[in-house]
Amino acid sequence: MTVGSDVAAAVTQLRAQVCALHAELMRWSLVAWTSGNVSARVPGHDLMVIKPSGVAYEELTPESMVLCDLHGRVVDGDLSPSSDTEASAYVFRHLPHVGGVVHTHSTYATAWAARGEPIPCVLTMMADEFGGPVPVGPFARIGDDSIGRGIVETLSGSTSPAVLMSNHGVFTIGATAAAAVKAAVLCEDAARTVHLARQLGEPRPIDPADIDALHARYQGHYGQR
């Protein structure tokens, strides 16, 4: 499959963005060795850019990012794409509002995933970003679209941009790849804080009406518009 010059320009820009976002995963200590990945939809096209499989983070370049279609087939790139390619492609196919998908094995959030336990919404920051608890998705094997199915099944209709896939790790979605990285950072922060709070006793719940109000304010009014 070949792409036109207009698409090629968009892909070049997106490759640079996705490469830079992988450095953020390292900066926030969300990944180890070559685990984890960021993928991004090419706006207006059934294409995505994703990290190559098994390549060290310090060796990643914009040119090494792999262009695939939304069935996980390589369109352009010299390297094999991430083992999560089919999972991300499934998410992009079934959630058209999603522009980015991130996967991490961040320590605290993955510990909750190993327990198969949602992270309860006991922090205003969680209400802001997630609109409730961070849910748990089903166990799924790696290498096909099973993980993608679990992500879509769990997050469809949910306010949360993050899901803890059982016995695996964290997957986040966003309107952009940068938004998905932000959700991954905040998911780990929440997982760590709530874990520490539980060592001191049972965290105090937030009233559901307050969670809804906080989420609506943050999503509609926070930051620069």
C-alpha positions in Angstrom: 0.0 0.0 0.0 1.3 3.5 -0.9 0.3 6.8 0.7 -0.1 10.1 -1.0 2.1 13.1 -0.3 -0.5 14.7 2.0 -0.7 11.6 4.1 3.0 11.2 4.1 3.5 14.6 5.6 1.0 13.9 8.4 2.7 10.6 9.1 6.2 12.2 9.2 4.9 14.7 11.8 3.1 11.9 13.8 6.2 9.7 13.8 8.1 12.5 15.5 5.4 13.1 18.1 5.0 9.4 18.9 8.8 9.0 19.2 9.0 11.9 21.6 6.1 10.6 23.7 8.0 7.3 24.3 10.6 9.4 26.1 7.9 10.6 28.4 7.1 7.0 29.4 10.8 6.7 30.5 10.8 10.1 32.2 7.8 9.2 34.4 9.2 5.6 35.1 6.2 3.9 33.5 8.1 1.2 31.6 11.2 -1.0 31.9 13.6 -2.3 29.3 11.6 -2.4 26.0 8.1 -2.9 27.4 5.2 -0.6 26.7 4.3 1.5 23.7 2.5 4.5 22.3 0.3 4.4 19.2 -1.5 7.2 17.4 -4.2 7.3 14.8 -3.4 9.2 11.6 -6.2 11.7 11.6 -8.7 11.2 8.7 -7.2 7.9 7.6 -7.4 4.2 8.6 -3.8 4.2 9.6 -1.8 4.3 12.9 1.8 4.9 14.0 3.3 2.6 16.7 6.6 1.7 18.3 8.6 -1.1 16.8 8.8 -4.3 18.8 11.7 -5.0 21.2 13.7 -1.8 20.4 15.4 -0.1 23.3 13.9 3.3 24.1 17.2 5.2 23.7 17.4 3.8 20.2 14.0 4.9 19.0 13.9 7.5 16.2 11.0 9.0 14.3 12.0 6.9 11.3 11.8 3.7 13.4 8.1 4.2 14.2 6.0 1.8 12.1 3.0 2.8 10.0 0.2 0.2 10.0 -3.4 0.0 8.9 -6.2 -0.5 11.4 -5.9 -4.2 11.1 -2.3 -4.2 12.2 -0.7 -4.7 8.8 2.5 -2.9 8.1 2.1 -0.1 5.5 5.5 1.5 5.9 8.5 0.8 8.1 11.6 -1.4 8.2 11.0 -2.9 11.6 8.3 -5.2 13.0 5.6 -3.3 15.0 4.8 -3.8 18.7 3.2 -7.0 19.8 0.3 -4.8 20.9 -0.3 -3.6 17.3 -3.5 -5.6 16.8 -4.8 -4.6 20.1 -4.3 -0.9 19.4 -5.8 -1.3 15.9 -8.9 -2.9 17.3 -9.3 0.0 19.7 -9.0 2.5 16.8 -11.4 0.6 14.7 -14.1 0.4 17.4 -13.6 3.7 19.3 -13.5 6.4 16.6 -13.1 9.2 19.1 -9.8 7.7 20.3 -6.6 9.2 18.7 -4.0 7.5 20.9 -3.4 4.3 22.9 -0.7 3.8 25.5 0.4 0.6 27.2 2.6 0.5 30.3 3.6 -1.9 33.1 4.0 0.9 35.6 4.7 -0.6 39.1 1.8 0.4 41.3 -1.0 0.3 38.7 0.2 -3.1 37.5 0.2 -4.3 41.1 -3.5 -3.5 41.2 -4.0 -5.3 37.9 -2.3 -8.3 39.3 -4.8 -8.3 42.1 -7.7 -7.8 39.6 -8.9 -4.9 41.7 -10.1 -1.5 40.5 -8.5 1.6 41.9 -11.3 3.2 43.9 -12.0 6.9 43.3 -10.9 8.4 46.6 -9.0 11.4 45.3 -10.2 14.6 43.6 -7.5 14.1 41.0 -9.1 10.7 40.1 -12.5 12.3 39.9 -11.1 15.0 37.6 -9.3 12.6 35.2 -11.1 9.3 35.5 -14.6 10.3 36.6 -14.7 7.3 39.0 -12.6 4.2 39.7 -10.0 2.9 37.3 -11.7 -0.3 36.1 -10.3 -3.8 35.6 -10.5 -5.5 32.2 -10.4 -9.3 31.5 -7.4 -11.4 31.2 -6.3 -11.7 27.6 -3.4 -13.2 25.8 -0.8 -11.0 23.9 -0.3 -11.1 20.2 -3.8 -10.7 18.6 -6.8 -8.4 19.1 -7.9 -10.1 22.4 -6.5 -7.3 24.5 -8.1 -4.7 22.3 -11.5 -6.4 22.7 -11.1 -6.3 26.5 -10.1 -2.6 26.4 -13.2 -1.7 24.3 -15.5 -3.9 26.3 -14.4 -2.3 29.5 -14.1 1.3 28.5 -17.1 1.7 26.2 -19.5 3.9 28.1 -17.0 4.5 30.9 -15.6 7.9 31.8 -12.2 6.4 32.6 -9.5 6.7 29.9 -7.6 3.9 31.7 -8.1 0.2 32.2 -6.1 -2.3 34.3 -5.9 -5.4 32.2 -5.9 -8.4 34.6 -2.5 -9.8 35.3 -1.0 -7.6 32.7 -0.8 -3.9 33.0 -2.2 -0.5 32.1 -3.8 0.6 28.8 -5.0 4.2 28.3 -6.8 6.0 25.6 -7.2 9.6 24.6 -8.3 12.0 21.9 -4.5 12.3 21.1 -1.5 10.2 22.0 -0.4 12.9 24.4 -3.7 12.7 26.2 -3.3 8.9 26.5 0.2 9.4 27.9 -1.1 11.9 30.5 -3.8 9.3 31.6 -1.1 6.7 32.0 1.0 9.1 34.2 -2.0 10.0 36.3 -3.1 6.4 36.6 0.2 5.4 38.1 0.2 8.4 40.4 -3.3 7.5 41.7 -2.4 3.8 42.1 0.6 4.7 44.2 -1.2 7.2 46.4 -4.3 5.0 47.0 -2.0 2.1 47.8 -0.1 4.2 50.4 -3.4 5.5 51.8 -4.6 1.9 52.4 -1.5 1.2 54.4 -2.8 3.8 56.9 -6.4 2.6 56.9 -9.5 2.6 54.7 -9.5 5.6 52.4 -12.5 7.9 52.7 -14.9 7.6 49.7 -16.0 10.7 47.7 -19.7 11.1 47.2 -20.7 10.1 43.6 -22.4 13.5 43.1 -19.1 15.2 44.0 -17.2 12.9 41.6 -19.5 13.8 38.8 -19.2 17.5 39.5 -15.5 17.4 39.7 -15.2 15.5 36.5 -17.5 17.8 34.6 -15.6 20.9 35.9 -12.2 19.5 35.0 -13.2 18.2 31.6 -15.0 21.3 30.6 -13.2 24.2 32.2 -9.7 23.3 33.4 -6.6 24.7 31.6 -6.5 27.0 28.6 -9.2 26.9 26.0 
